[in-house]
Amino acid sequence: TAYELSERYTDMTKFLFFTFYYAAIFPSGFLWTAAIFVAKYLFDKYSLLRVWSPAPHMGSQIAIFSRKYFFTAAMTFYILSMSYTFASFPYDNACPTSSQVSEDYIGNHTAYTVDDDSGDVVEINFSISQDDTNYKYCNQRMVAFPALPDWQPVDSKWMTPDQEKAVYLFGITGFFFALIVILKILWRLVISPIVSCFTKPYKASGDTSPIKFSEVEGICGYIPQIRMPGHSFPMLACDISGLHDDRLIGWKDPFKSYGHHNLLNDVEKIKEKSQKTATEAEPKVKERKLLIVEEANPFLFSIVKDWRDELTES
């Protein structure tokens, strides 16, 4: 079964983003997301080793991009959203005043409202004492950046002391996170290209190895191949007549030759012309290879060659 690495990263970042987005109202989502990641790791590991077919070597570009950009942006978004979420709590646009309630309101009262689901009138009983405080309308929507308790109007403060501490923590942390992200983006997109025009940004890492490419165990080359359902081995979509080292193909059929899996041999005219050219130029090995490439296979199939034997002989 084939799989896509990008799809696995998409699922992971989707879970993480939704966890950050709803963290304020559902903080236990972090535990559920951690459990999901552990389960996905175990299932994917089993599928990778037992079920899924080998995927092309993608390198670490996706992981590096996600770690440097998406996860950093998601963390910054999480901290900033938490600061604004806590700053606007309790979302009732009601701020306490320093005055006490009037004597006209002290006592038991009954209010009526309509149930949204059934449409029935619901009776609500409540009482007001002489120690209760008057409230007034105030806009609790925090729009300043960063979200800090200092931006509250002097005469309309709604945050509790514990709430102000939490808003300070998230607001200042989010500000520095956003500042670091902006500076990082400016460095990569603007400053670094300018600096590279006047300096030498490349730095060699490591030392040269005496091991040759052809001496590496398990080495594979880029061989155009097509995987087809029902076939144990992929179909070769190239001319490998100039290939000396079969290890570069990456696999070997113990019962049949590579020609049996080569799509080039399915085209009868090319096959016959290739055999004819090879027979006529048999004494000259190097010229035979050139004739097969240039005359028998012009622009139809890819050409794969290696020159290890020629280098060894010279």
C-alpha positions in Angstrom: 0.0 0.0 0.0 1.4 3.4 -1.0 1.4 6.3 1.4 2.2 10.0 1.3 4.5 11.6 3.8 2.8 15.0 3.3 -0.5 13.4 4.3 1.0 12.2 7.6 2.4 15.7 8.3 -1.0 17.3 7.4 -2.8 15.1 9.9 -0.3 15.8 12.7 -0.4 19.6 12.1 -4.2 19.5 11.9 -4.5 17.9 15.3 -2.0 20.3 16.8 -3.6 23.4 15.4 -7.1 22.5 16.6 -5.6 21.8 20.1 -4.1 25.2 20.2 -7.2 26.9 18.8 -9.6 25.4 21.4 -7.1 25.2 24.3 -8.8 28.1 26.2 -12.1 26.3 26.5 -10.9 22.7 26.3 -7.4 22.5 28.0 -7.7 18.7 28.4 -7.4 18.6 24.6 -3.6 18.5 25.1 -3.9 15.1 26.8 -6.1 13.8 24.1 -3.8 15.1 21.4 -0.8 13.5 23.1 -2.6 10.2 23.2 -3.5 10.5 19.5 0.1 11.2 18.6 1.3 8.2 20.6 -1.2 6.0 18.9 -0.4 7.4 15.4 3.3 6.8 16.1 2.7 3.1 17.0 0.3 2.5 14.1 2.4 4.3 11.5 5.5 2.5 12.7 3.8 -0.9 12.2 2.4 0.1 8.8 5.8 1.4 7.7 7.5 -1.8 8.5 4.8 -4.3 7.6 2.1 -2.8 5.4 3.2 0.2 3.4 5.3 0.0 0.3 8.7 1.8 0.3 8.3 5.5 -0.5 10.7 7.7 -2.5 13.4 9.3 -0.5 12.0 12.7 0.3 14.8 14.0 2.6 14.2 16.2 5.6 12.7 19.3 3.9 9.2 18.7 5.1 10.2 18.2 8.7 12.5 21.2 8.7 9.9 23.4 7.1 7.2 22.3 9.6 9.5 22.7 12.6 10.9 26.1 11.6 7.7 27.8 10.2 4.4 26.0 10.9 5.1 24.9 14.5 6.6 28.3 15.4 3.7 30.1 13.8 1.2 27.8 15.6 2.8 28.3 18.9 2.8 32.1 18.5 -0.9 32.0 17.4 -1.7 29.8 20.5 0.0 32.2 23.0 -1.6 35.3 21.4 -5.0 33.8 21.2 -4.8 32.7 24.8 -3.9 36.2 25.9 -6.9 37.8 24.1 -9.2 35.0 25.3 -8.3 35.5 28.9 -8.3 39.3 28.5 -11.9 39.4 27.3 -13.3 37.1 29.9 -16.2 36.9 31.1 -17.6 38.3 27.8 -20.7 39.8 29.4 -19.7 43.5 28.8 -20.6 44.3 32.5 -18.2 46.1 34.8 -18.7 46.6 38.5 -19.0 50.2 39.9 -18.2 51.6 43.4 -21.9 52.3 44.1 -24.3 50.0 45.9 -27.7 49.0 44.6 -30.7 51.2 45.3 -33.1 50.2 48.0 -35.8 50.0 45.3 -34.1 46.8 43.9 -33.5 44.9 47.2 -35.6 41.8 47.6 -36.8 38.8 45.6 -37.5 39.1 42.0 -38.7 37.0 39.1 -37.6 37.2 35.5 -38.8 35.5 32.4 -37.0 34.3 29.4 -37.7 32.0 26.4 -36.0 28.7 25.9 -34.1 28.6 22.6 -34.8 24.9 21.9 -38.5 24.5 23.0 -39.7 28.0 22.8 -41.3 27.8 26.2 -41.3 30.7 28.7 -38.9 29.9 31.6 -39.2 31.5 35.0 -36.0 32.6 36.8 -36.0 33.6 40.5 -33.2 35.7 42.0 -32.7 38.0 45.0 -30.8 41.3 45.4 -29.3 42.3 48.8 -28.1 45.6 50.0 -24.4 44.5 49.7 -24.7 43.9 46.0 -22.8 46.3 43.6 -24.2 48.1 40.6 -22.9 47.2 37.1 -22.6 49.2 34.0 -22.0 48.5 30.3 -18.3 48.3 29.2 -16.7 47.0 26.0 -14.6 44.0 27.1 -13.3 43.3 23.6 -9.5 43.7 23.8 -8.1 44.9 20.5 -4.8 46.5 21.6 -1.5 44.6 21.0 -0.2 43.0 23.1 -3.2 42.1 25.2 -2.4 43.5 28.7 -4.5 44.6 31.7 -3.0 48.1 31.4 -5.2 48.7 28.3 -8.4 48.6 30.4 -10.3 51.9 30.8 -9.6 53.5 34.2 -13.3 53.6 35.1 -14.3 50.3 33.5 -12.0 47.5 34.7 -13.4 44.0 34.6 -10.4 41.7 35.2 -9.8 40.0 38.5 -6.2 40.0 40.1 -5.6 36.3 39.0 -6.9 37.1 35.5 -4.5 40.0 35.2 -1.6 37.8 36.1 -2.5 35.3 33.4 -3.1 38.0 30.8 0.3 39.5 31.6 2.0 36.1 31.2 0.4 35.3 27.9 0.5 38.9 26.6 4.2 39.5 27.2 5.2 36.0 26.1 3.2 36.3 22.9 4.7 39.7 22.1 8.3 38.3 22.3 7.3 35.2 20.3 5.8 37.3 17.6 8.8 39.6 17.6 11.2 36.6 17.2 9.1 35.2 14.3 9.0 38.6 12.5 12.8 39.1 12.9 13.4 35.5 11.8 11.3 36.0 8.6 13.1 39.4 7.9 16.5 37.7 8.3 15.7 34.9 5.9 13.9 36.9 3.3 15.6 40.3 3.4 18.7 40.5 5.5 20.3 37.2 4.7 20.2 37.6 0.9 21.7 41.1 1.2 24.5 39.9 3.5 25.3 36.9 1.2 26.2 39.4 -1.5 29.1 40.7 0.5 30.2 37.6 2.5 30.8 34.0 1.9 27.8 32.2 3.5 28.8 28.7 2.5 30.8 26.7 5.1 32.0 23.2 4.3 31.0 20.6 7.0 33.1 17.5 7.6 36.0 16.1 5.7 36.2 14.5 2.3 35.8 10.7 2.4 38.2 8.3 0.6 35.2 6.0 -0.1 34.1 6.1 -3.7 30.5 6.2 -4.8 30.6 2.8 -6.4 32.1 1.3 -3.2 29.2 2.3 -0.9 27.2 -0.8 0.1 23.5 -0.6 -0.8 24.0 2.4 -3.1 21.2 3.1 -5.6 20.9 5.4 -8.6 18.0 7.3 -10.0 16.5 4.7 -12.4 13.1 5.7 -14.0 10.7 3.0 -12.9 6.9 2.5 -12.8 5.2 0.5 -10.1 2.3 -1.5 -11.4 -0.3 -3.4 -9.4 0.1 -7.1 -9.6 3.9 -7.1 -10.3 6.4 -8.0 -7.7 9.0 -5.7 -9.3 8.6 -2.3 -10.9 8.8 -1.8 -14.7 12.0 -0.1 -16.0 11.2 2.9 -18.2 14.7 3.5 -19.5 17.5 2.1 -21.6 20.0 0.4 -19.2 22.2 -1.1 -21.9 24.9 1.3 -20.9 24.7 0.4 -17.2 27.5 -1.7 -15.8 26.7 -1.8 -12.2 23.3 -3.5 -11.6 23.3 -2.4 -8.0 22.2 1.1 -9.1 18.8 -0.3 -10.0 18.1 -1.1 -6.4 16.5 -4.6 -6.8 17.1 -7.8 -8.7 14.7 -10.5 -9.8 16.3 -13.9 -8.9 14.5 -15.7 -11.7 14.3 -13.3 -14.7 16.6 -10.7 -16.2 16.1 -7.0 -16.2 15.0 -7.1 -19.8 11.8 -8.9 -18.8 10.9 -5.9 -16.7 11.9 -3.3 -19.2 9.2 -1.4 -21.1 11.7 -0.7 -23.9 11.4 -4.3 -25.0 7.7 -4.0 -25.3 8.1 -1.8 -28.4 9.0 -4.4 -31.1 10.6 -2.0 -33.6 12.9 -0.5 -31.1 13.7 -3.9 -29.8 14.6 -5.3 -33.2 16.6 -2.2 -34.2 18.4 -2.3 -30.9 19.4 -6.0 -31.4 20.4 -5.3 -35.0 22.6 -2.4 -34.0 24.2 -4.3 -31.2 25.0 -7.2 -33.5 26.6 -5.0 -36.2 28.7 -3.1 -33.7 29.7 -6.0 -31.5 33.5 -5.7 -32.0 33.6 -2.2 -30.7 32.1 -2.2 -27.3 32.1 1.6 -26.6 30.8 2.4 -30.1 28.0 -0.2 -29.7 26.8 1.6 -26.6 26.7 5.0 -28.4 24.9 3.5 -31.4 22.2 2.0 -29.2 21.7 5.2 -27.4 21.8 7.6 -30.3 20.2 5.6 -33.1 17.9 2.9 -31.6 16.4 5.0 -28.8 16.1 8.7 -29.8 14.0 10.7 -27.3 11.6 7.9 -26.5 13.0 6.4 -23.3 15.4 7.8 -20.7 19.0 6.7 -20.9 20.9 5.5 -17.9 24.7 5.0 -18.1 27.7 4.7 -15.8 31.3 4.8 -16.7 32.9 2.8 -13.9 34.5 0.2 -16.2 35.9 2.9 -18.5 37.4 4.8 -15.6 38.8 1.6 -14.2 40.4 0.6 -17.5 42.0 4.1 -18.0 
